Amino acid sequence: MVALILTLLGALRSGLHSRPDLALQTLPFASSWPTYGARSSRPRLHTIDRAFWLVLSETRRLIRQMAEANVGWGAPRIHGELLKLGSAR
């Protein structure tokens, strides 16, 4: 119960600070963000990842060609035609 009252009083007290005081309090934390982001490196792409993005880009190109050639078709019709391509035997 005492901890709850102290937390509430602390919240009220922080609301009474002026804007420059709050800026000075958060300054040490703000300066540490750029160094935090610099520590993490980009994930490396493997061959399978590159193949996935290649197939995805060819599929995207096919969908755009279908949409441009058949202006009246909407997304459901294009989806149906793509499903037909996958089940063709």
Secondary structure, 3 states (H helix, E strand, C coil): CHHHHHHHHHHHHHHCCCHHHHHHHHHHHHHHHHHHHHHCCCCCCCHHHHHHHHHHHHHHHHHHHHHHHCCCCCHHHHHHHHHHHHHCC
